[in-house]
Amino acid sequence: MKYLSKLMIIAILISMTFIYIEPMAHADEDAKWEKIKQSGELKVGLSADYAPLEFEKTVNGKSVYAGIDIELAKKIADDNHLKLKIVNMQFDSLLGALKTGKIDIIISGMTSTPERKKEVDFSDSYMESSNVVLIRKSDKDTYHSLKDFSNKKVAAQKGTEQEKIAQQEIANVDLNSLNRLPDAILALKSKKVEGLVIEKPVAEAYVKQNEDLIIDNADFNEAKKETVIAVPKNSPLLLEHINKTIKEVKDKKLIDQYMEKAAKEMQDDGNFFSKYGAFFIKGLKNTILISFIGVIFGAIIGALIALAKLSKFKLLSWIASIYIEFLRGTPMLVQVFLVFFGTTAVLGLDVSALICGTIALVINSSAYIAEIFRAGINAVDKGQTEAAQCLGLNYSKTMFHIVLPQAVKNVLPALGNEFVTLIKESSIVSTIGVSEIMFNAQVVQGISFDPFTPLIIAAVMYFVLTFSLSRIMSLIEGRMKASD
């Protein structure tokens, strides 16, 4: 009887455990949805260079997002009483952003693949399409089937389903995978590749805007392409709400309405600069901002790191050396991604792409400036330090009043070169969606279907910035020489 009572108590405890475990597990599974509801904001990641699905345009001097996927994102947000926030970045960065919590869902003409299913979950399909090969009109008599592209150079956007089927269905294809679709279009138009594997609605949009391009008759042995929305793993309630909206969209055939609206918004209604000038002005402002902050704080931190490396305190010197060698020995692109994804995945902070990009620029430039300052300090004659010590100045006063002023004069040309380099390297932060010159040039490429002109304008803008800075640094250097 005694053992029976114990067994009954154990059985009750086990049953109570299961009762409590199940709701807790369910709560964990719905953590993403609860977080979205608490914030009142739905962060949708996309690559806005994929008209008519998603693109940017100027309305009354302001840039706005438009396209089929944008309309769907608006409806999902409205149906769930959420504020919509669009996060625009390169397509191959979207899955990383989703997994690290930078975005809540991906609506960017995405398809479900076995590889992607291991990392994220997918909604029901909201649109069907097919893939085609885009070619130059002058080659229409050369290419008629996929066999004609064997052993030829063919382009596709990196990380897309088109990249995969091009490898699978075109024999011995020389595939050129490019990060952005406008870059692939430019490669096709400039005869770097013979064809471009692309989604049919997008191909039709480019053909309307480019008379020298046509869709080839080649057919792929594939079923209709199912376009879906990507969500984080184990987010059942989020997926349920998205699928509910998708069902309504399909029942009411709203995709057709979204397509008509996107076609109207893509129409040419002005000259190039009146339509896209605002994008370049915005990019110029952000480039100047992040470069200025990068120069100022990079110089301050760099000087401190240089002093730390020259310190007689070994531990401090070692830390400074490791800092410099690591940052100089790794690509800046890697550092940008580490800051961008690390702030959320490791620190749990929701930091904007602009701030992350600026931090990465400051950290990277500080390592190079530290070595510039160290060389400048070492170039100052040791007799200066000895003379200062004889006059009774301590180490800090000697360094800040005697050595550093002379060191700055010695390293000014090298600092000027570093500042010029920093302005040009700021274009790297476009990969995480920072709206600087290069990013906005890429946006204009996607809207205008003109892959070349925006690049020329961006190049001119970078040249004006760097040339102006070079003249200013030369003027300062001349003034310092005159003081000698």
ZAMARGU-4260 file (C-alpha; in steps of 0.2 Angstrom, whole numbers, plus 5000, padded with zeros to 4 digits):
<rodrens>
0) 5000/5000/5000 | 5014/5011/5004 | 5023/5008/4987 | 5006/5010/4978 | 5004/5028/4986
5) 5021/5033/4981 | 5018/5026/4963 | 5002/5037/4962 | 5011/5052/4968 | 5024/5050/4955
10) 5011/5047/4941 | 5002/5063/4947 | 5018/5073/4946 | 5023/5066/4929 | 5006/5070/4922
15) 5007/5088/4929 | 5024/5090/4921 | 5017/5085/4904 | 5002/5097/4907 | 5014/5111/4910
20) 5027/5107/4897 | 5015/5107/4883 | 5009/5125/4885 | 5027/5130/4888 | 5033/5122/4872
25) 5019/5130/4863 | 5023/5147/4870 | 5041/5145/4864 | 5036/5140/4847 | 5025/5156/4846
30) 5039/5167/4853 | 5042/5176/4836 | 5024/5180/4834 | 5022/5187/4851 | 5038/5198/4849
35) 5030/5205/4833 | 5013/5208/4841 | 5022/5217/4856 | 5032/5228/4844 | 5017/5232/4833
40) 5029/5231/4818 | 5032/5218/4804 | 5049/5219/4797 | 5049/5212/4779 | 5065/5209/4770
45) 5067/5210/4752 | 5078/5215/4737 | 5070/5230/4729 | 5078/5227/4712 | 5066/5214/4705
50) 5052/5223/4696 | 5037/5221/4695 | 5038/5211/4711 | 5047/5224/4721 | 5055/5240/4717
55) 5057/5258/4722 | 5051/5274/4714 | 5050/5293/4718 | 5033/5300/4723 | 5033/5319/4727
60) 5052/5319/4729 | 5051/5304/4741 | 5056/5286/4738 | 5043/5273/4741 | 5042/5254/4738
65) 5030/5247/4725 | 5026/5230/4717 | 5017/5214/4719 | 5026/5209/4735 | 5025/5226/4743
70) 5006/5225/4741 | 5005/5208/4748 | 5016/5214/4763 | 5005/5229/4766 | 4989/5217/4766
75) 4998/5205/4779 | 5002/5220/4790 | 4985/5227/4789 | 4976/5211/4792 | 4986/5209/4808
80) 4985/5227/4813 | 5004/5229/4812 | 5015/5243/4805 | 5025/5238/4790 | 5043/5241/4789
85) 5053/5237/4773 | 5071/5231/4775 | 5079/5232/4758 | 5096/5222/4756 | 5104/5211/4743
90) 5095/5194/4740 | 5108/5183/4746 | 5109/5192/4763 | 5090/5189/4767 | 5091/5172/4774
95) 5105/5177/4786 | 5095/5192/4791 | 5080/5181/4794 | 5089/5169/4805 | 5098/5182/4815
100) 5082/5192/4819 | 5085/5207/4808 | 5069/5204/4799 | 5053/5194/4803 | 5049/5187/4786
105) 5055/5187/4768 | 5044/5192/4753 | 5055/5193/4738 | 5049/5182/4724 | 5057/5167/4734
110) 5054/5149/4730 | 5055/5134/4742 | 5070/5122/4740 | 5076/5107/4751 | 5091/5117/4756
115) 5081/5132/4762 | 5068/5121/4771 | 5082/5115/4782 | 5085/5133/4788 | 5068/5142/4787
120) 5049/5137/4785 | 5038/5143/4770 | 5021/5149/4768 | 5008/5143/4755 | 5011/5148/4737
125) 5004/5165/4733 | 5009/5166/4714 | 5014/5154/4700 | 5026/5158/4686 | 5040/5150/4675
130) 5058/5153/4671 | 5064/5159/4654 | 5080/5164/4645 | 5083/5182/4641 | 5094/5186/4626
135) 5099/5200/4615 | 5087/5203/4600 | 5102/5202/4588 | 5104/5184/4593 | 5086/5178/4591
140) 5091/5167/4576 | 5106/5159/4585 | 5097/5152/4601 | 5081/5142/4600 | 5083/5129/4613
145) 5093/5125/4629 | 5105/5114/4619 | 5110/5130/4610 | 5117/5137/4626 | 5128/5122/4630
150) 5146/5127/4633 | 5141/5145/4633 | 5142/5159/4646 | 5125/5161/4655 | 5120/5173/4669
155) 5109/5170/4684 | 5106/5180/4700 | 5116/5172/4714 | 5106/5162/4727 | 5091/5160/4717
160) 5081/5145/4709 | 5086/5152/4692 | 5105/5148/4696 | 5100/5131/4701 | 5090/5126/4686
165) 5103/5134/4674 | 5116/5122/4681 | 5104/5107/4680 | 5096/5109/4663 | 5110/5117/4652
170) 5124/5105/4648 | 5141/5111/4652 | 5135/5129/4655 | 5148/5142/4660 | 5137/5150/4673
175) 5140/5167/4679 | 5131/5170/4696 | 5129/5188/4700 | 5123/5196/4716 | 5110/5208/4708
180) 5099/5206/4693 | 5103/5223/4686 | 5121/5217/4685 | 5116/5202/4676 | 5106/5212/4664
185) 5121/5223/4661 | 5132/5208/4658 | 5120/5202/4645 | 5118/5219/4636 | 5137/5221/4636
190) 5140/5204/4628 | 5148/5196/4643 | 5136/5182/4643 | 5125/5175/4630 | 5109/5173/4640
195) 5101/5176/4657 | 5090/5164/4666 | 5076/5174/4674 | 5058/5173/4680 | 5046/5177/4667
200) 5036/5192/4674 | 5053/5201/4678 | 5059/5196/4660 | 5044/5204/4652 | 5046/5220/4662
205) 5064/5221/4656 | 5059/5218/4638 | 5046/5232/4639 | 5060/5244/4644 | 5074/5237/4633
210) 5071/5236/4615 | 5087/5226/4612 | 5081/5212/4623 | 5069/5198/4620 | 5063/5182/4628
215) 5070/5166/4620 | 5059/5151/4615 | 5069/5139/4626 | 5059/5129/4638 | 5064/5122/4655
220) 5059/5105/4661 | 5051/5111/4677 | 5034/5113/4685 | 5027/5130/4688 | 5037/5141/4700
225) 5029/5142/4717 | 5032/5159/4725 | 5031/5158/4744 | 5035/5168/4760 | 5050/5163/4771
230) 5047/5163/4790 | 5059/5158/4805 | 5058/5140/4810 | 5045/5135/4823 | 5034/5150/4820
235) 5017/5141/4818 | 5006/5156/4823 | 5015/5168/4812 | 5014/5155/4798 | 4995/5153/4801
240) 4992/5172/4800 | 5002/5173/4784 | 4993/5159/4776 | 4976/5166/4781 | 4980/5182/4771
245) 4987/5172/4756 | 4971/5162/4755 | 4961/5178/4754 | 4972/5185/4741 | 4970/5169/4730
250) 4952/5168/4733 | 4949/5186/4728 | 4962/5185/4714 | 4971/5200/4721 | 4987/5196/4713
255) 4980/5201/4696 | 4976/5218/4703 | 4993/5220/4711 | 5001/5216/4694 | 4991/5230/4686
260) 4995/5242/4699 | 5014/5238/4698 | 5013/5240/4679 | 5006/5257/4680 | 5019/5262/4693
265) 5033/5256/4682 | 5028/5268/4668 | 5040/5281/4662 | 5033/5298/4667 | 5048/5310/4666
270) 5066/5312/4662 | 5080/5302/4671 | 5085/5315/4684 | 5068/5321/4688 | 5063/5303/4692
275) 5079/5297/4701 | 5088/5312/4706 | 5081/5311/4724 | 5089/5294/4726 | 5107/5300/4722
280) 5105/5315/4733 | 5100/5304/4748 | 5114/5292/4744 | 5126/5307/4744 | 5120/5313/4761
285) 5122/5296/4769 | 5139/5293/4761 | 5146/5310/4767 | 5138/5306/4784 | 5146/5289/4787
290) 5162/5294/4779 | 5164/5309/4790 | 5160/5299/4806 | 5172/5285/4800 | 5186/5298/4797
295) 5184/5307/4814 | 5181/5292/4826 | 5193/5281/4816 | 5207/5294/4818 | 5203/5296/4837
300) 5202/5277/4840 | 5217/5274/4829 | 5228/5287/4838 | 5223/5278/4855 | 5227/5261/4848
305) 5244/5267/4842 | 5248/5274/4859 | 5242/5257/4866 | 5254/5247/4855 | 5269/5259/4859
310) 5265/5257/4878 | 5278/5249/4889 | 5263/5239/4897 | 5265/5223/4888 | 5247/5217/4890
315) 5240/5233/4883 | 5253/5232/4868 | 5248/5214/4864 | 5229/5218/4864 | 5232/5233/4852
320) 5243/5222/4841 | 5230/5209/4840 | 5216/5222/4836 | 5226/5229/4822 | 5232/5213/4814
325) 5214/5205/4815 | 5206/5220/4807 | 5220/5222/4794 | 5220/5203/4790 | 5201/5201/4787
330) 5191/5208/4773 | 5180/5223/4777 | 5165/5214/4769 | 5166/5201/4783 | 5168/5214/4796
335) 5152/5223/4790 | 5142/5207/4791 | 5149/5202/4808 | 5144/5219/4815 | 5127/5219/4806
340) 5122/5201/4811 | 5132/5200/4827 | 5123/5215/4835 | 5107/5205/4834 | 5112/5187/4836
345) 5125/5189/4849 | 5121/5205/4858 | 5102/5205/4855 | 5101/5223/4850 | 5091/5229/4835
350) 5103/5241/4827 | 5099/5249/4811 | 5110/5245/4795 | 5116/5263/4794 | 5123/5262/4812
355) 5130/5245/4809 | 5139/5250/4793 | 5146/5266/4801 | 5153/5256/4816 | 5161/5244/4804
360) 5169/5258/4794 | 5176/5266/4811 | 5183/5250/4817 | 5191/5245/4801 | 5199/5263/4798
365) 5205/5264/4815 | 5216/5249/4813 | 5225/5256/4798 | 5226/5274/4805 | 5234/5266/4821
370) 5248/5260/4811 | 5250/5277/4802 | 5251/5286/4818 | 5263/5273/4825 | 5275/5276/4811
375) 5273/5294/4813 | 5277/5294/4831 | 5292/5283/4828 | 5298/5295/4815 | 5300/5309/4827
380) 5317/5311/4833 | 5321/5304/4850 | 5330/5319/4855 | 5313/5328/4856 | 5308/5317/4869
385) 5324/5318/4879 | 5324/5337/4878 | 5306/5337/4885 | 5311/5326/4899 | 5325/5337/4903
390) 5313/5351/4904 | 5303/5341/4917 | 5288/5336/4906 | 5281/5319/4910 | 5277/5305/4897
395) 5259/5311/4893 | 5263/5329/4892 | 5278/5325/4881 | 5267/5314/4870 | 5253/5326/4868
400) 5262/5342/4867 | 5279/5338/4858 | 5278/5321/4849 | 5260/5320/4842 | 5260/5337/4834
405) 5275/5333/4824 | 5269/5315/4821 | 5253/5322/4813 | 5263/5333/4802 | 5273/5318/4796
410) 5258/5307/4793 | 5246/5320/4785 | 5248/5313/4767 | 5245/5295/4773 | 5230/5301/4783
415) 5223/5310/4767 | 5225/5294/4757 | 5216/5284/4771 | 5202/5296/4771 | 5200/5295/4752
420) 5200/5276/4753 | 5187/5277/4767 | 5175/5286/4756 | 5177/5274/4742 | 5176/5259/4753
425) 5160/5265/4761 | 5151/5258/4746 | 5153/5240/4754 | 5140/5244/4767 | 5127/5244/4753
430) 5127/5225/4755 | 5118/5227/4771 | 5105/5239/4764 | 5113/5256/4769 | 5106/5269/4758
435) 5123/5277/4752 | 5128/5282/4734 | 5131/5264/4727 | 5116/5257/4735 | 5104/5270/4728
440) 5113/5268/4711 | 5108/5250/4712 | 5090/5254/4716 | 5089/5266/4701 | 5096/5252/4691
445) 5081/5241/4696 | 5068/5254/4693 | 5074/5262/4677 | 5080/5245/4669 | 5095/5255/4664
450) 5110/5245/4672 | 5124/5257/4665 | 5119/5276/4668 | 5117/5275/4687 | 5134/5268/4688
455) 5141/5282/4678 | 5133/5295/4690 | 5139/5285/4705 | 5157/5285/4698 | 5156/5304/4695
460) 5149/5307/4713 | 5163/5297/4721 | 5176/5306/4711 | 5169/5323/4716 | 5170/5318/4734
465) 5187/5311/4734 | 5195/5325/4723 | 5187/5338/4734 | 5195/5329/4750 | 5212/5327/4741
470) 5212/5346/4737 | 5207/5350/4755 | 5221/5339/4762 | 5234/5346/4750 | 5229/5364/4756
475) 5231/5359/4775 | 5247/5350/4771 | 5253/5366/4762 | 5249/5377/4777 | 5258/5366/4789
480) 5274/5366/4778 | 5273/5385/4777 | 5273/5385/4796 | 5290/5377/4796
</rodrens>
